Amino acid sequence: MAENPSASAAAEQSGVSFIQGKLPMRLKLIQGFGAVAFGVKDNGFSFFLLIFYNQVLGMDAGLVSLALLIALLVDAVVDPILGNLSDRTYTRWGRRLPWLYAAPIPLAVAWVLLWSPPGGEAPSFVGLVTIAIAVRVLLSACEVPSISLVPEITADYDERTTLFRYRAMGGWIGGLGMMVLAYTVFMPGSEGLLQREGYVAFGIFGAVLMAVSVIGSALGQHALVAHRPAVKPGQFSLKGAFGEITEAFSERAFLIFAAGGMAAYVHQGLNFSLTNYVNLFVWQLSSNQLFFFPLMLFGSVLLMFVTIAPMHRRLGKAHTAALGMIVGTVIGLTPFALLLAGFWPQPGTNASAALFYSFALVGTGLGIVSLVSATSMIAEIVESFEERTGRRAEGSFYSGNWLVQKCATGAGIFMSGQIIGLAQLSTDAQPGDVPASVLRDLVIYYGSAMIILATFAAWWLARFPISREEHEARVNRLAARRAHRAAAPIGEATDADPAAATAGVVPHPK
């Protein structure tokens, strides 16, 4: 790797990012590889978990979606505490690495149990809630520290987008890889996603992949980030943690992001959790046709990868996020509108599948552009908060993002269960045998909810207040503040450096 560890240590001591200028390709790939674990988890929860517990184990869809919502809400409350603990971690390996080494193995064990319930039967409602909470909290203990490294590594507006592009690519590769294996290796044949045995292998393989992803990424970044922080934080307390979290979340930019992000993540959760229902019962995709579904999604990721940087340069992150959300949703829902209007080939045919994939590729690609842009926007809030308070709180902001995302995704999954119930889709439904009235209601409820959520998300995301120019000016002001602080006598707070004596931190002894 091109960076010098000693230079990185010096950068951390001075409070600036670890790397100045262009990032080496190896670091981009290593950062992206660390997000594979999130992709595996997200794919499992979003695409397979509801249909596994509902159609395979026979649990009521509304009850399953409620259990997952409770798990998400508990995890969302825990996330800010994990972020604060990550910000306060003080070791010779820095703030983030200890978490990335400690959490993956317990996460792998919990993931296996999720897909292999004791006794091979559906667990109780409380049992499902418990194991789902364990998986989500342990995944957060990996993902929050990992993603919090991004604004520490670089302060460059475009290079941060680059890292988030690679993280998005890694996450989608992990999730889509598991989807391909599910359709072709773990659950092939006539029964497809309705066979129980394949989910056991699905869980074991995913567990190994998540552990390798997190630990491998940590090892790859070890030399760059494994340095004792320059400032020793105060002792952790719940009162102090929630006080800092409340202060961080009161940032105007974060509140605007949270309003748009909440709707965007509900939109995503609803879309993902209904995908297999739509594919099986509305579009009646065969096993051979489903093989191309993850390939279509990967094409959407590639579309995001090559278009997001030019869109950011032309429109900025906020307007890119808004445009991607609303246009992507309209394109993605067009096949459903044509189907209801009678202008669509017979579902189940190759013509129907090919046409559906064409619309879905573009619509999904723009949706990914929107969510990656929104995630990248959070990095700029870090410097805004630092300028106001004199503290950096990457972990708090990204755990705040997970709080928003998980509450919203849980709401999306909960809505999915309610939509399935309202449409009166039975637990033993078979593709091709579902009454047309049930499918019509399912499509109308789903499409209406998606349009409303996309409109609300786009309206708020477009109002995110930090532009490229403002961010770059702030970075320069912070650099001047650090230089002034370094030149001032020890312990002296000056008018030019109003946050130099931030409460709750203790300088690292010389």
C-alpha distance (Angstrom), angle and dihedral (degrees) to the residues before:
residue distance angle dihedral
M1 . . .
A2 3.76 . .
E3 3.77 98.3 .
N4 3.79 122.4 93.1
P5 3.83 113.8 -126.9
S6 3.78 92.5 -146.7
A7 3.79 90.4 51.0
S8 3.79 89.0 49.2
A9 3.78 90.0 52.3
A10 3.78 90.5 50.8
A11 3.79 89.8 49.6
E12 3.77 90.9 53.3
Q13 3.78 91.0 48.8
S14 3.80 90.7 54.1
G15 3.80 93.1 46.8
V16 3.82 97.0 -115.7
S17 3.80 127.8 118.0
F18 3.80 120.7 -73.4
I19 3.83 94.4 -117.7
Q20 3.80 130.1 36.6
G21 3.80 119.5 -156.7
K22 3.80 126.8 -2.7
L23 3.79 118.4 8.3
P24 3.82 119.7 -126.9
M25 3.80 116.1 -109.5
R26 3.80 92.0 -122.9
L27 3.80 90.8 60.8
K28 3.80 91.9 48.9
L29 3.80 90.9 52.5
I30 3.81 92.8 45.9
Q31 3.81 91.8 50.2
G32 3.78 90.2 47.9
F33 3.80 92.1 49.2
G34 3.80 89.9 56.4
A35 3.83 89.9 62.3
V36 3.82 92.8 58.5
A37 3.81 89.4 88.5
F38 3.79 91.2 56.6
G39 3.80 89.8 49.4
V40 3.80 91.9 52.4
K41 3.80 91.8 49.9
D42 3.79 95.0 42.4
N43 3.79 92.8 48.4
G44 3.79 91.8 49.0
F45 3.80 95.5 47.9
S46 3.79 95.9 39.6
F47 3.80 102.9 41.1
F48 3.80 109.2 21.0
L49 3.80 113.9 20.7
L50 3.81 99.0 72.5
I51 3.79 94.3 45.7
F52 3.85 91.0 44.1
Y53 3.80 95.3 53.7
N54 3.83 94.0 36.0
Q55 3.81 106.6 39.6
V56 3.84 100.3 22.2
L57 3.82 103.8 34.8
G58 3.79 94.5 28.6
M59 3.82 100.8 -124.2
D60 3.79 118.0 151.2
A61 3.84 110.4 -94.4
G62 3.80 92.9 -134.5
L63 3.80 91.2 50.7
V64 3.82 92.5 48.1
S65 3.81 92.3 48.8
L66 3.82 89.7 48.5
A67 3.83 91.0 51.7
L68 3.80 90.7 50.6
L69 3.79 91.0 47.2
I70 3.82 91.4 52.9
A71 3.81 90.6 48.7
L72 3.79 90.7 50.2
L73 3.80 93.3 49.2
V74 3.81 92.3 49.8
D75 3.78 90.2 47.5
A76 3.79 90.7 47.7
V77 3.81 90.7 56.7
V78 3.81 91.2 47.8
D79 3.81 94.4 47.4
P80 3.83 97.9 74.0
I81 3.81 88.9 50.1
L82 3.82 89.8 52.2
G83 3.80 89.7 48.4
N84 3.79 91.9 50.5
L85 3.81 91.2 47.3
S86 3.79 89.2 50.1
D87 3.82 91.2 51.0
R88 3.83 89.1 49.4
T89 3.81 97.8 45.7
Y90 3.80 108.7 120.4
T91 3.81 115.7 -170.9
R92 3.77 139.4 129.4
W93 3.82 85.8 -101.3
G94 3.78 91.8 57.7
R95 3.79 128.7 -118.6
R96 3.80 104.2 -55.7
L97 3.82 110.8 33.7
P98 3.83 98.6 70.7
W99 3.81 88.8 60.6
L100 3.78 92.3 47.9
Y101 3.80 91.2 54.2
A102 3.82 98.1 42.3
A103 3.81 105.2 44.2
P104 3.85 107.5 48.7
I105 3.82 99.8 73.6
P106 3.84 95.8 51.3
L107 3.81 86.8 45.1
A108 3.80 90.9 55.1
V109 3.82 91.6 51.5
A110 3.80 92.6 49.6
W111 3.82 91.2 48.1
V112 3.81 91.8 55.3
L113 3.82 91.0 50.7
L114 3.80 91.0 51.0
W115 3.80 91.7 60.9
S116 3.83 95.9 34.6
P117 3.83 105.8 48.7
P118 3.82 112.3 -164.6
G119 3.80 109.4 -90.1
G120 3.78 92.2 16.9
E121 3.80 91.6 -96.8
A122 3.78 133.7 108.0
P123 3.82 110.1 -75.1
S124 3.76 123.6 -129.8
F125 3.77 118.7 -87.1
V126 3.82 89.9 -103.3
G127 3.81 90.9 47.8
L128 3.80 92.3 54.1
V129 3.81 91.6 47.4
T130 3.81 91.1 50.0
I131 3.80 97.9 50.8
A132 3.81 92.1 41.7
I133 3.83 90.0 53.5
A134 3.81 91.1 49.1
V135 3.81 92.3 52.0
R136 3.78 94.5 46.7
V137 3.81 96.5 46.1
L138 3.81 92.7 48.0
L139 3.80 91.4 47.2
S140 3.81 88.9 51.5
A141 3.81 89.6 51.8
C142 3.81 85.8 60.5
E143 3.79 102.3 36.3
V144 3.83 101.6 43.3
P145 3.85 94.5 55.8
S146 3.80 91.5 40.7
I147 3.80 96.7 52.5
S148 3.82 91.3 39.6
L149 3.79 87.8 66.4
V150 3.83 91.1 68.4
P151 3.84 98.8 76.8
E152 3.82 88.6 40.0
I153 3.81 92.3 54.4
T154 3.81 96.3 50.6
A155 3.81 139.2 4.4
D156 3.81 93.1 -164.4
Y157 3.84 112.8 121.4
D158 3.82 94.4 -140.2
E159 3.80 98.4 36.2
R160 3.79 89.5 56.0
T161 3.79 88.3 54.9
T162 3.79 88.0 50.5
L163 3.80 92.3 54.7
F164 3.79 91.0 47.8
R165 3.80 89.4 49.4
Y166 3.79 89.8 55.7
R167 3.79 91.9 44.2
A168 3.80 89.8 51.2
M169 3.80 90.0 48.0
G170 3.80 91.2 49.6
G171 3.79 92.6 47.9
W172 3.77 93.3 48.9
I173 3.81 93.0 45.3
G174 3.80 89.4 53.0
G175 3.79 92.9 47.3
L176 3.79 96.6 41.6
G177 3.79 91.8 44.6
M178 3.80 88.7 56.9
M179 3.80 89.9 46.9
V180 3.80 92.6 52.9
L181 3.80 90.6 48.4
A182 3.80 90.4 47.8
Y183 3.79 92.7 54.0
T184 3.82 97.8 39.2
V185 3.83 108.3 26.5
F186 3.80 113.6 15.3
M187 3.83 100.8 34.8
P188 3.82 110.0 17.2
G189 3.79 128.1 139.8
S190 3.78 133.8 52.6
E191 3.81 95.9 -41.7
G192 3.80 92.2 50.0
L193 3.80 112.8 165.6
L194 3.80 91.7 4.5
Q195 3.84 96.5 71.8
R196 3.78 116.5 100.9
E197 3.82 102.2 -154.5
G198 3.78 95.0 62.1
Y199 3.80 92.4 61.3
V200 3.82 90.8 63.0
A201 3.81 91.7 59.4
F202 3.81 89.0 41.2
G203 3.80 89.2 57.9
I204 3.81 96.6 46.0
F205 3.80 95.2 48.1
G206 3.81 91.9 45.6
A207 3.81 91.2 50.5
V208 3.81 92.5 54.6
L209 3.81 91.9 45.8
M210 3.83 92.9 51.3
A211 3.80 93.4 50.2
V212 3.82 92.9 47.7
S213 3.81 91.4 47.3
V214 3.81 97.3 52.8
I215 3.81 97.9 39.0
G216 3.82 93.0 42.1
S217 3.81 92.4 51.1
A218 3.82 91.1 47.9
L219 3.80 91.6 51.2
G220 3.81 90.7 48.5
Q221 3.82 91.9 54.7
H222 3.80 96.5 37.1
A223 3.81 97.8 102.3
L224 3.81 91.5 48.5
V225 3.82 100.9 47.8
A226 3.82 106.0 21.8
H227 3.81 98.1 105.6
R228 3.77 130.4 117.9
P229 3.83 108.7 -103.1
A230 3.80 115.3 -104.4
V231 3.81 91.4 -128.7
K232 3.78 124.2 49.2
P233 3.82 110.7 -141.0
G234 3.77 123.8 -136.7
Q235 3.79 123.3 -99.0
F236 3.79 116.2 -68.5
S237 3.79 118.2 -108.5
L238 3.79 129.7 164.0
K239 3.79 91.2 -125.7
G240 3.79 92.6 50.4
A241 3.79 92.1 42.8
F242 3.79 94.1 52.6
G243 3.80 89.8 44.3
E244 3.80 91.0 55.9
I245 3.79 91.6 42.1
T246 3.81 91.0 51.5
E247 3.79 90.3 49.7
A248 3.80 92.0 49.1
F249 3.78 93.2 47.3
S250 3.80 91.2 50.9
E251 3.81 90.1 71.1
R252 3.81 106.0 120.6
A253 3.80 91.9 -136.7
F254 3.80 91.4 53.0
L255 3.81 92.8 49.3
I256 3.81 91.1 52.1
F257 3.80 90.5 47.2
A258 3.80 90.6 48.0
A259 3.82 92.7 53.9
G260 3.80 92.6 52.9
G261 3.79 94.4 35.3
M262 3.79 92.5 52.7
A263 3.80 92.2 57.9
A264 3.81 92.1 41.6
Y265 3.80 92.4 53.0
V266 3.82 93.4 45.8
H267 3.81 85.2 51.8
Q268 3.81 90.6 51.2
G269 3.81 94.5 45.4
L270 3.79 92.4 49.8
N271 3.80 92.1 46.5
F272 3.79 96.2 47.5
S273 3.79 97.8 43.7
L274 3.81 92.2 50.9
T275 3.81 95.1 43.6
N276 3.80 97.1 93.6
Y277 3.81 91.4 44.0
V278 3.81 90.4 51.7
N279 3.80 93.4 44.4
L280 3.80 94.0 48.8
F281 3.79 103.1 36.5
V282 3.83 107.5 23.5
W283 3.81 101.8 33.8
Q284 3.82 94.2 23.6
L285 3.80 92.6 -145.6
S286 3.80 114.0 -169.1
S287 3.80 123.9 -135.5
N288 3.82 89.5 -98.4
Q289 3.79 91.9 49.8
L290 3.81 92.4 45.9
F291 3.80 88.5 58.5
F292 3.81 87.7 71.5
F293 3.82 93.9 49.9
P294 3.84 96.3 82.8
L295 3.81 89.1 42.0
M296 3.80 88.4 55.5
L297 3.80 90.0 49.5
F298 3.80 90.7 50.1
G299 3.80 88.0 52.4
S300 3.80 87.1 54.1
V301 3.81 89.9 53.3
L302 3.80 90.6 50.5
L303 3.81 88.8 49.8
M304 3.81 88.7 54.1
F305 3.80 91.9 45.9
V306 3.81 94.8 56.2
T307 3.82 99.1 36.8
I308 3.80 106.5 40.4
A309 3.82 97.9 72.9
P310 3.85 94.8 50.4
M311 3.81 89.6 45.3
H312 3.81 90.9 51.5
R313 3.79 90.9 49.8
R314 3.79 92.2 50.2
L315 3.81 102.8 34.2
G316 3.81 106.7 15.4
K317 3.78 124.5 -122.3
A318 3.81 97.9 -76.0
H319 3.80 98.0 53.0
T320 3.80 91.2 40.7
A321 3.80 89.4 55.2
A322 3.81 92.5 48.9
L323 3.80 95.4 45.3
G324 3.80 93.5 46.5
M325 3.79 91.8 50.9
I326 3.80 99.3 50.6
V327 3.83 99.3 35.7
G328 3.80 93.0 42.7
T329 3.81 91.3 52.1
V330 3.81 93.5 49.6
I331 3.81 91.9 49.6
G332 3.81 92.3 44.8
L333 3.82 93.0 51.9
T334 3.82 95.9 45.1
P335 3.85 93.8 90.3
F336 3.82 90.4 54.5
A337 3.80 91.5 51.0
L338 3.81 91.3 49.0
L339 3.80 90.5 47.9
L340 3.80 92.6 53.0
A341 3.81 90.4 46.0
G342 3.80 91.5 53.0
F343 3.82 95.9 -114.4
W344 3.79 97.8 117.1
P345 3.82 135.4 93.1
Q346 3.78 117.8 -104.8
P347 3.86 108.3 -73.3
G348 3.78 111.6 -111.6
T349 3.81 94.8 37.6
N350 3.79 122.5 112.4
A351 3.81 90.0 -116.6
S352 3.81 90.8 56.7
A353 3.80 92.8 46.8
A354 3.82 94.1 47.8
L355 3.79 93.3 48.0
F356 3.81 92.2 46.6
Y357 3.81 91.5 50.6
S358 3.81 91.0 50.6
F359 3.79 92.9 57.3
A360 3.81 93.0 39.4
L361 3.81 93.3 52.3
V362 3.81 93.2 59.1
G363 3.81 96.4 36.3
T364 3.80 93.5 48.7
G365 3.80 91.9 44.4
L366 3.80 91.4 55.9
G367 3.80 90.2 45.7
I368 3.80 90.1 55.1
V369 3.82 89.9 48.2
S370 3.80 88.5 55.0
L371 3.82 95.6 50.0
V372 3.82 95.5 43.3
S373 3.81 89.8 49.2
A374 3.80 90.8 50.7
T375 3.81 91.9 49.3
S376 3.79 91.2 49.6
M377 3.82 90.4 51.5
I378 3.81 90.2 65.4
A379 3.81 90.9 66.1
E380 3.81 90.0 65.5
I381 3.81 90.6 54.4
V382 3.82 88.3 63.9
E383 3.81 92.6 67.9
S384 3.79 92.1 41.7
F385 3.80 89.4 56.4
E386 3.81 91.7 43.8
E387 3.80 91.7 52.9
R388 3.80 90.9 51.8
T389 3.81 99.8 42.0
G390 3.81 107.8 16.7
R391 3.83 90.6 -120.9
R392 3.77 133.1 105.5
A393 3.80 115.7 -140.0
E394 3.80 107.7 175.9
G395 3.79 92.5 149.0
S396 3.79 93.3 50.4
F397 3.80 93.6 50.8
Y398 3.78 95.9 45.4
S399 3.78 91.9 44.5
G400 3.81 84.9 50.2
N401 3.77 87.7 54.1
W402 3.80 89.5 51.7
L403 3.79 89.5 48.2
V404 3.79 89.5 55.3
Q405 3.79 92.8 41.7
K406 3.78 96.4 48.0
C407 3.78 96.0 45.2
A408 3.79 88.7 48.3
T409 3.80 96.1 43.1
G410 3.79 89.2 48.8
A411 3.78 88.7 51.6
G412 3.81 89.1 49.7
I413 3.80 92.2 51.3
F414 3.80 90.1 45.7
M415 3.81 89.6 51.3
S416 3.81 88.7 50.4
G417 3.78 91.5 56.7
Q418 3.79 91.0 48.0
I419 3.82 92.3 48.2
I420 3.81 90.1 50.9
G421 3.79 88.8 49.7
L422 3.82 94.1 46.5
A423 3.80 90.6 49.4
Q424 3.84 87.9 50.6
L425 3.82 95.4 -130.2
S426 3.81 105.7 172.6
T427 3.82 123.7 -129.4
D428 3.83 91.1 -119.2
A429 3.81 96.4 48.2
Q430 3.81 117.8 150.4
P431 3.82 124.9 -155.0
G432 3.80 110.4 -100.6
D433 3.81 94.3 19.2
V434 3.83 99.7 74.3
P435 3.83 113.2 111.5
A436 3.80 114.3 -105.7
S437 3.81 91.2 -124.6
V438 3.82 90.7 58.2
L439 3.80 92.1 50.5
R440 3.81 91.6 46.3
D441 3.79 91.8 52.6
L442 3.81 91.3 45.5
V443 3.82 91.5 53.1
I444 3.82 94.7 44.8
Y445 3.82 94.7 49.0
Y446 3.80 91.6 44.7
G447 3.82 96.1 46.2
S448 3.80 94.8 45.2
A449 3.80 92.6 51.3
M450 3.82 92.1 47.7
I451 3.82 93.6 52.0
I452 3.81 93.9 48.3
L453 3.81 93.0 47.8
A454 3.82 93.8 46.0
T455 3.80 92.5 51.0
F456 3.80 92.9 50.2
A457 3.82 92.4 46.1
A458 3.80 94.1 48.8
W459 3.82 92.9 48.4
W460 3.82 92.8 55.9
L461 3.80 99.2 37.0
A462 3.81 90.3 54.4
R463 3.82 88.0 59.3
F464 3.81 96.5 58.1
P465 3.82 102.1 135.3
I466 3.84 104.0 -146.3
S467 3.80 114.2 88.8
R468 3.80 127.5 -175.3
E469 3.82 90.5 -101.5
E470 3.79 93.6 50.2
H471 3.80 92.1 47.5
E472 3.80 93.6 49.7
A473 3.81 91.4 48.0
R474 3.81 90.0 50.0
V475 3.81 92.3 50.2
N476 3.81 88.8 53.2
R477 3.81 91.8 49.2
L478 3.79 91.1 49.9
A479 3.79 90.8 49.6
A480 3.81 89.3 52.7
R481 3.81 90.3 48.3
R482 3.81 91.8 51.9
A483 3.78 91.3 48.4
H484 3.80 90.5 50.1
R485 3.80 91.4 47.9
A486 3.79 91.6 49.5
A487 3.82 90.5 52.4
A488 3.83 95.1 46.3
P489 3.82 121.9 90.9
I490 3.80 113.5 -89.6
G491 3.80 112.5 -85.9
E492 3.81 94.5 14.2
A493 3.80 117.6 126.6
T494 3.78 112.9 -160.8
D495 3.77 135.1 -163.7
A496 3.78 88.9 -108.8
D497 3.76 90.3 54.3
P498 3.82 105.6 41.3
A499 3.80 94.3 163.7
A500 3.78 97.5 48.0
A501 3.77 93.0 107.2
T502 3.79 97.4 51.5
A503 3.79 113.0 176.7
G504 3.75 120.7 -118.3
V505 3.83 99.6 33.5
V506 3.77 130.6 97.6
P507 3.84 121.2 -155.5
H508 3.77 113.1 -114.2
P509 3.82 108.2 -105.4
K510 3.76 115.7 -108.1
